[in-house]
Amino acid sequence: MNPYIMFLLISNLALGTIITASSYHWFLAWIGLEMNTLAVIPLLAKQHHPRATEASTKYFIIQATASSIILFSSIFNAWHTGVWDITQLTAYPAPTLLTLALALKLGLAPLHFWLPEVMQGTNMTTALIIATSQKLPPMILLFMTSHQLPSSTLLIMAVISTLIGGWSGLNQTQLRKLMAFSSVGHLGWMAAISTISKNLLFLTLMIYLLMTLSFFITIINSTTKTTKDLGMMWNTSPTLSTTTMLTLLTLGGLPPMLGFLPKWLILQELITYQLTPTATFLAITSLLSLMFYMRLTFTTTLTISPSTTNTTMKWRFKPTKLINPTPIIIIMFFLIPITPLIYS
């Protein structure tokens, strides 16, 4: 793709997020969402491959449908209240419609069906954009309207998301699909806490973005696409294999890694608000996600490494050198002592 066109698309991607984050009027927020969607579709379709065309078409239809529901809920609310302010969404059923639309945009279960297929149909860099920056505009709207959304609907979606995100990821060998179900599981934790604590929602989102960015940069550097390729990472770079292990343990939420921190705080907050059954179910379903993260960790560091191999795998080719993920992983560990400042 032409560098100037790429620069224009990435700029529109960022501009759409900024417009949505800084808007107070529903129409401006909708414009930001549409700019964000239209900027990412050429990135999805740039491969000129049937799978990429299918992924971009699915993404466009889903995002356009969700944006239409958001616009309809805001018009319905303005019709009854005369107010276009984002924080004044009070007319029933506008909050419920907005919750469903945001869940469709984010990929919350049971409206997650498009996310694994879209991420599998594109390359790793675009999959990274879908898993990270494309979550920001709908998450910003969720952050601003969380005090008015139906908490019972969000809690049901959270429970289903953590269950499906963990269960469906168990039989995946493609890393893009696996990270899609990982995203569904992490979004379930964010949905569970969204109506209770905005600070904790923000903290969980930031840690999720750091963890996902770190893992995607690692597999882009090593040109890894499947779990079988992870076993050959040691031959490419032992350091990269070790940092990948740390990143996977962080994604799984094992203590004392940073990924354990938001889950622990969310469970504590849910129990404080007398939601012990929900907290128990979230904790149990997180073990499913931990299972496939531990399987990836085993494949990465304990299957073949540190011995050499005579098989002619793709590790013999020069890997793509993009960004060293080690600084991002170091930043994740430095965030642990300052967590009380972020959470308070």
Contacts in CASP RR format, 6 or more apart in sequence:
PFRMAT RR
TARGET T0000
AUTHOR 0000-0000-0000
METHOD contacts of the structure
MODEL  1
MNPYIMFLLISNLALGTIITASSYHWFLAWIGLEMNTLAVIPLLAKQHHP
RATEASTKYFIIQATASSIILFSSIFNAWHTGVWDITQLTAYPAPTLLTL
ALALKLGLAPLHFWLPEVMQGTNMTTALIIATSQKLPPMILLFMTSHQLP
SSTLLIMAVISTLIGGWSGLNQTQLRKLMAFSSVGHLGWMAAISTISKNL
LFLTLMIYLLMTLSFFITIINSTTKTTKDLGMMWNTSPTLSTTTMLTLLT
LGGLPPMLGFLPKWLILQELITYQLTPTATFLAITSLLSLMFYMRLTFTT
TLTISPSTTNTTMKWRFKPTKLINPTPIIIIMFFLIPITPLIYS
1 42 0 8 1.000
1 46 0 8 1.000
5 42 0 8 1.000
9 39 0 8 1.000
9 40 0 8 1.000
9 42 0 8 1.000
9 43 0 8 1.000
10 39 0 8 1.000
12 35 0 8 1.000
12 36 0 8 1.000
12 38 0 8 1.000
12 39 0 8 1.000
13 36 0 8 1.000
13 39 0 8 1.000
13 40 0 8 1.000
13 129 0 8 1.000
13 133 0 8 1.000
14 133 0 8 1.000
15 32 0 8 1.000
15 35 0 8 1.000
16 31 0 8 1.000
16 32 0 8 1.000
16 33 0 8 1.000
16 35 0 8 1.000
16 36 0 8 1.000
16 39 0 8 1.000
16 137 0 8 1.000
17 32 0 8 1.000
17 36 0 8 1.000
17 133 0 8 1.000
17 136 0 8 1.000
17 137 0 8 1.000
17 140 0 8 1.000
19 28 0 8 1.000
19 29 0 8 1.000
19 31 0 8 1.000
19 32 0 8 1.000
19 35 0 8 1.000
20 28 0 8 1.000
20 29 0 8 1.000
20 32 0 8 1.000
20 33 0 8 1.000
20 36 0 8 1.000
20 137 0 8 1.000
20 140 0 8 1.000
20 141 0 8 1.000
21 136 0 8 1.000
21 137 0 8 1.000
21 140 0 8 1.000
23 29 0 8 1.000
23 31 0 8 1.000
23 32 0 8 1.000
23 86 0 8 1.000
24 85 0 8 1.000
24 86 0 8 1.000
24 87 0 8 1.000
25 84 0 8 1.000
25 85 0 8 1.000
25 86 0 8 1.000
26 70 0 8 1.000
26 71 0 8 1.000
26 74 0 8 1.000
26 77 0 8 1.000
26 78 0 8 1.000
26 84 0 8 1.000
26 85 0 8 1.000
26 86 0 8 1.000
27 71 0 8 1.000
27 74 0 8 1.000
27 84 0 8 1.000
29 70 0 8 1.000
29 86 0 8 1.000
29 141 0 8 1.000
30 67 0 8 1.000
30 70 0 8 1.000
30 71 0 8 1.000
30 74 0 8 1.000
32 137 0 8 1.000
33 63 0 8 1.000
33 67 0 8 1.000
33 70 0 8 1.000
33 105 0 8 1.000
33 137 0 8 1.000
33 138 0 8 1.000
34 67 0 8 1.000
36 134 0 8 1.000
36 137 0 8 1.000
37 59 0 8 1.000
37 60 0 8 1.000
37 63 0 8 1.000
37 64 0 8 1.000
37 67 0 8 1.000
40 59 0 8 1.000
40 126 0 8 1.000
40 129 0 8 1.000
40 130 0 8 1.000
40 134 0 8 1.000
41 56 0 8 1.000
41 59 0 8 1.000
41 60 0 8 1.000
43 122 0 8 1.000
43 126 0 8 1.000
43 129 0 8 1.000
44 52 0 8 1.000
44 55 0 8 1.000
44 56 0 8 1.000
44 59 0 8 1.000
44 118 0 8 1.000
44 122 0 8 1.000
44 126 0 8 1.000
45 52 0 8 1.000
45 53 0 8 1.000
45 55 0 8 1.000
45 56 0 8 1.000
46 52 0 8 1.000
47 122 0 8 1.000
47 123 0 8 1.000
51 120 0 8 1.000
51 121 0 8 1.000
51 122 0 8 1.000
52 121 0 8 1.000
52 122 0 8 1.000
54 117 0 8 1.000
54 121 0 8 1.000
55 117 0 8 1.000
55 118 0 8 1.000
55 119 0 8 1.000
55 120 0 8 1.000
55 121 0 8 1.000
55 122 0 8 1.000
56 122 0 8 1.000
58 114 0 8 1.000
58 117 0 8 1.000
58 118 0 8 1.000
59 114 0 8 1.000
59 118 0 8 1.000
59 130 0 8 1.000
62 104 0 8 1.000
62 105 0 8 1.000
62 114 0 8 1.000
63 105 0 8 1.000
65 104 0 8 1.000
66 101 0 8 1.000
66 102 0 8 1.000
66 104 0 8 1.000
66 105 0 8 1.000
66 138 0 8 1.000
67 101 0 8 1.000
67 105 0 8 1.000
69 97 0 8 1.000
69 98 0 8 1.000
69 100 0 8 1.000
69 101 0 8 1.000
69 104 0 8 1.000
70 98 0 8 1.000
70 101 0 8 1.000
70 102 0 8 1.000
70 141 0 8 1.000
72 97 0 8 1.000
73 89 0 8 1.000
73 93 0 8 1.000
73 94 0 8 1.000
73 95 0 8 1.000
73 97 0 8 1.000
73 98 0 8 1.000
73 101 0 8 1.000
74 84 0 8 1.000
74 89 0 8 1.000
74 94 0 8 1.000
74 98 0 8 1.000
76 91 0 8 1.000
76 93 0 8 1.000
76 94 0 8 1.000
76 97 0 8 1.000
77 83 0 8 1.000
77 88 0 8 1.000
77 89 0 8 1.000
77 90 0 8 1.000
77 91 0 8 1.000
77 94 0 8 1.000
78 84 0 8 1.000
79 91 0 8 1.000
80 91 0 8 1.000
81 88 0 8 1.000
81 90 0 8 1.000
81 91 0 8 1.000
86 141 0 8 1.000
86 144 0 8 1.000
86 145 0 8 1.000
87 144 0 8 1.000
87 145 0 8 1.000
87 148 0 8 1.000
89 95 0 8 1.000
89 98 0 8 1.000
89 145 0 8 1.000
89 148 0 8 1.000
90 148 0 8 1.000
95 145 0 8 1.000
95 148 0 8 1.000
95 149 0 8 1.000
95 150 0 8 1.000
96 150 0 8 1.000
96 153 0 8 1.000
98 141 0 8 1.000
98 145 0 8 1.000
98 149 0 8 1.000
99 149 0 8 1.000
99 150 0 8 1.000
99 153 0 8 1.000
99 154 0 8 1.000
99 157 0 8 1.000
100 111 0 8 1.000
100 153 0 8 1.000
102 108 0 8 1.000
102 138 0 8 1.000
102 141 0 8 1.000
102 142 0 8 1.000
103 111 0 8 1.000
103 157 0 8 1.000
103 191 0 8 1.000
104 111 0 8 1.000
105 137 0 8 1.000
105 138 0 8 1.000
106 135 0 8 1.000
106 138 0 8 1.000
106 139 0 8 1.000
106 142 0 8 1.000
106 187 0 8 1.000
107 114 0 8 1.000
107 115 0 8 1.000
107 183 0 8 1.000
107 184 0 8 1.000
107 187 0 8 1.000
108 157 0 8 1.000
108 158 0 8 1.000
108 161 0 8 1.000
108 184 0 8 1.000
108 187 0 8 1.000
108 188 0 8 1.000
108 191 0 8 1.000
109 157 0 8 1.000
109 160 0 8 1.000
109 161 0 8 1.000
109 163 0 8 1.000
109 164 0 8 1.000
109 165 0 8 1.000
109 184 0 8 1.000
109 188 0 8 1.000
110 157 0 8 1.000
110 160 0 8 1.000
110 164 0 8 1.000
112 161 0 8 1.000
112 164 0 8 1.000
112 165 0 8 1.000
112 184 0 8 1.000
115 130 0 8 1.000
115 180 0 8 1.000
115 183 0 8 1.000
115 184 0 8 1.000
116 168 0 8 1.000
116 176 0 8 1.000
116 177 0 8 1.000
116 180 0 8 1.000
116 181 0 8 1.000
118 130 0 8 1.000
118 180 0 8 1.000
119 127 0 8 1.000
119 130 0 8 1.000
119 131 0 8 1.000
119 176 0 8 1.000
119 177 0 8 1.000
119 179 0 8 1.000
119 180 0 8 1.000
120 174 0 8 1.000
120 176 0 8 1.000
120 177 0 8 1.000
120 180 0 8 1.000
121 176 0 8 1.000
122 130 0 8 1.000
122 176 0 8 1.000
124 176 0 8 1.000
124 216 0 8 1.000
124 219 0 8 1.000
124 220 0 8 1.000
124 225 0 8 1.000
125 220 0 8 1.000
127 176 0 8 1.000
127 179 0 8 1.000
127 216 0 8 1.000
128 212 0 8 1.000
128 213 0 8 1.000
128 216 0 8 1.000
128 217 0 8 1.000
128 220 0 8 1.000
131 179 0 8 1.000
131 180 0 8 1.000
131 183 0 8 1.000
131 212 0 8 1.000
131 216 0 8 1.000
132 209 0 8 1.000
132 212 0 8 1.000
132 213 0 8 1.000
132 216 0 8 1.000
135 183 0 8 1.000
135 187 0 8 1.000
135 205 0 8 1.000
135 209 0 8 1.000
139 190 0 8 1.000
139 205 0 8 1.000
142 149 0 8 1.000
142 191 0 8 1.000
142 194 0 8 1.000
142 201 0 8 1.000
143 194 0 8 1.000
143 198 0 8 1.000
143 201 0 8 1.000
143 202 0 8 1.000
146 194 0 8 1.000
146 195 0 8 1.000
146 198 0 8 1.000
146 201 0 8 1.000
147 195 0 8 1.000
149 194 0 8 1.000
149 195 0 8 1.000
151 195 0 8 1.000
151 196 0 8 1.000
154 191 0 8 1.000
154 192 0 8 1.000
154 194 0 8 1.000
154 195 0 8 1.000
155 191 0 8 1.000
155 192 0 8 1.000
155 275 0 8 1.000
155 278 0 8 1.000
157 188 0 8 1.000
157 191 0 8 1.000
158 188 0 8 1.000
158 189 0 8 1.000
158 190 0 8 1.000
158 191 0 8 1.000
158 192 0 8 1.000
158 278 0 8 1.000
158 282 0 8 1.000
159 188 0 8 1.000
159 192 0 8 1.000
159 278 0 8 1.000
159 281 0 8 1.000
159 282 0 8 1.000
159 285 0 8 1.000
161 184 0 8 1.000
161 185 0 8 1.000
161 187 0 8 1.000
161 188 0 8 1.000
161 191 0 8 1.000
162 185 0 8 1.000
162 188 0 8 1.000
162 189 0 8 1.000
162 281 0 8 1.000
162 282 0 8 1.000
162 285 0 8 1.000
162 286 0 8 1.000
162 289 0 8 1.000
163 281 0 8 1.000
163 285 0 8 1.000
163 288 0 8 1.000
164 181 0 8 1.000
164 184 0 8 1.000
164 185 0 8 1.000
165 181 0 8 1.000
165 182 0 8 1.000
165 184 0 8 1.000
165 185 0 8 1.000
165 288 0 8 1.000
165 289 0 8 1.000
166 181 0 8 1.000
166 185 0 8 1.000
166 285 0 8 1.000
166 288 0 8 1.000
166 289 0 8 1.000
166 291 0 8 1.000
166 292 0 8 1.000
167 285 0 8 1.000
167 288 0 8 1.000
168 181 0 8 1.000
168 184 0 8 1.000
169 177 0 8 1.000
169 178 0 8 1.000
169 181 0 8 1.000
169 182 0 8 1.000
169 288 0 8 1.000
169 289 0 8 1.000
169 292 0 8 1.000
170 288 0 8 1.000
170 291 0 8 1.000
170 292 0 8 1.000
172 178 0 8 1.000
172 181 0 8 1.000
172 292 0 8 1.000
173 226 0 8 1.000
173 227 0 8 1.000
173 228 0 8 1.000
174 225 0 8 1.000
174 226 0 8 1.000
175 219 0 8 1.000
175 224 0 8 1.000
175 225 0 8 1.000
175 226 0 8 1.000
175 227 0 8 1.000
175 230 0 8 1.000
176 225 0 8 1.000
178 227 0 8 1.000
178 292 0 8 1.000
178 296 0 8 1.000
179 212 0 8 1.000
179 215 0 8 1.000
179 216 0 8 1.000
182 212 0 8 1.000
182 251 0 8 1.000
182 289 0 8 1.000
182 293 0 8 1.000
183 212 0 8 1.000
185 289 0 8 1.000
186 204 0 8 1.000
186 208 0 8 1.000
189 204 0 8 1.000
189 262 0 8 1.000
189 263 0 8 1.000
189 266 0 8 1.000
189 282 0 8 1.000
189 286 0 8 1.000
190 201 0 8 1.000
190 204 0 8 1.000
190 205 0 8 1.000
190 208 0 8 1.000
192 266 0 8 1.000
192 270 0 8 1.000
192 278 0 8 1.000
192 282 0 8 1.000
193 200 0 8 1.000
193 201 0 8 1.000
193 204 0 8 1.000
193 266 0 8 1.000
193 269 0 8 1.000
193 270 0 8 1.000
194 201 0 8 1.000
196 269 0 8 1.000
196 270 0 8 1.000
196 273 0 8 1.000
197 269 0 8 1.000
199 342 0 8 1.000
199 343 0 8 1.000
199 344 0 8 1.000
200 262 0 8 1.000
200 265 0 8 1.000
200 266 0 8 1.000
200 269 0 8 1.000
200 343 0 8 1.000
202 342 0 8 1.000
203 261 0 8 1.000
203 262 0 8 1.000
203 265 0 8 1.000
203 339 0 8 1.000
203 342 0 8 1.000
203 343 0 8 1.000
204 262 0 8 1.000
204 266 0 8 1.000
206 342 0 8 1.000
207 258 0 8 1.000
207 259 0 8 1.000
207 261 0 8 1.000
207 262 0 8 1.000
207 332 0 8 1.000
207 335 0 8 1.000
208 262 0 8 1.000
210 258 0 8 1.000
210 328 0 8 1.000
210 331 0 8 1.000
210 332 0 8 1.000
210 335 0 8 1.000
211 247 0 8 1.000
211 250 0 8 1.000
211 251 0 8 1.000
211 258 0 8 1.000
211 259 0 8 1.000
211 332 0 8 1.000
212 251 0 8 1.000
213 328 0 8 1.000
214 243 0 8 1.000
214 247 0 8 1.000
214 250 0 8 1.000
214 325 0 8 1.000
214 328 0 8 1.000
214 329 0 8 1.000
214 332 0 8 1.000
215 244 0 8 1.000
215 247 0 8 1.000
215 248 0 8 1.000
215 251 0 8 1.000
215 325 0 8 1.000
217 322 0 8 1.000
217 323 0 8 1.000
217 325 0 8 1.000
217 328 0 8 1.000
218 224 0 8 1.000
218 240 0 8 1.000
218 243 0 8 1.000
218 244 0 8 1.000
218 247 0 8 1.000
218 325 0 8 1.000
219 225 0 8 1.000
219 244 0 8 1.000
220 320 0 8 1.000
220 322 0 8 1.000
221 237 0 8 1.000
221 240 0 8 1.000
221 319 0 8 1.000
221 320 0 8 1.000
221 321 0 8 1.000
221 322 0 8 1.000
221 323 0 8 1.000
221 324 0 8 1.000
221 325 0 8 1.000
222 229 0 8 1.000
222 233 0 8 1.000
222 236 0 8 1.000
222 237 0 8 1.000
222 240 0 8 1.000
222 244 0 8 1.000
222 319 0 8 1.000
223 229 0 8 1.000
223 314 0 8 1.000
223 317 0 8 1.000
223 319 0 8 1.000
223 320 0 8 1.000
224 230 0 8 1.000
224 233 0 8 1.000
227 295 0 8 1.000
227 296 0 8 1.000
227 299 0 8 1.000
228 299 0 8 1.000
229 313 0 8 1.000
229 314 0 8 1.000
230 244 0 8 1.000
230 296 0 8 1.000
230 299 0 8 1.000
230 300 0 8 1.000
231 299 0 8 1.000
231 300 0 8 1.000
231 303 0 8 1.000
231 304 0 8 1.000
231 305 0 8 1.000
232 304 0 8 1.000
232 309 0 8 1.000
232 313 0 8 1.000
232 314 0 8 1.000
232 315 0 8 1.000
233 240 0 8 1.000
233 241 0 8 1.000
233 244 0 8 1.000
233 300 0 8 1.000
233 305 0 8 1.000
233 315 0 8 1.000
234 241 0 8 1.000
234 300 0 8 1.000
234 301 0 8 1.000
234 304 0 8 1.000
234 305 0 8 1.000
234 306 0 8 1.000
235 304 0 8 1.000
235 308 0 8 1.000
235 309 0 8 1.000
235 313 0 8 1.000
235 315 0 8 1.000
236 315 0 8 1.000
236 319 0 8 1.000
237 319 0 8 1.000
238 305 0 8 1.000
238 306 0 8 1.000
239 326 0 8 1.000
240 325 0 8 1.000
241 300 0 8 1.000
241 301 0 8 1.000
241 305 0 8 1.000
242 301 0 8 1.000
243 325 0 8 1.000
243 326 0 8 1.000
243 329 0 8 1.000
244 300 0 8 1.000
244 301 0 8 1.000
245 297 0 8 1.000
245 300 0 8 1.000
245 301 0 8 1.000
246 257 0 8 1.000
246 329 0 8 1.000
247 325 0 8 1.000
247 329 0 8 1.000
248 293 0 8 1.000
248 294 0 8 1.000
248 296 0 8 1.000
248 297 0 8 1.000
248 300 0 8 1.000
249 257 0 8 1.000
249 293 0 8 1.000
249 297 0 8 1.000
250 257 0 8 1.000
250 258 0 8 1.000
250 259 0 8 1.000
250 329 0 8 1.000
250 332 0 8 1.000
251 259 0 8 1.000
251 293 0 8 1.000
252 259 0 8 1.000
252 286 0 8 1.000
252 289 0 8 1.000
252 290 0 8 1.000
252 293 0 8 1.000
252 294 0 8 1.000
253 259 0 8 1.000
253 260 0 8 1.000
253 263 0 8 1.000
253 286 0 8 1.000
253 290 0 8 1.000
253 293 0 8 1.000
254 260 0 8 1.000
254 290 0 8 1.000
255 264 0 8 1.000
256 336 0 8 1.000
258 332 0 8 1.000
258 333 0 8 1.000
258 335 0 8 1.000
258 336 0 8 1.000
261 336 0 8 1.000
261 339 0 8 1.000
263 282 0 8 1.000
263 283 0 8 1.000
263 286 0 8 1.000
265 343 0 8 1.000
266 279 0 8 1.000
266 282 0 8 1.000
267 279 0 8 1.000
267 282 0 8 1.000
267 283 0 8 1.000
270 276 0 8 1.000
270 278 0 8 1.000
270 279 0 8 1.000
270 282 0 8 1.000
271 279 0 8 1.000
335 342 0 8 1.000
END
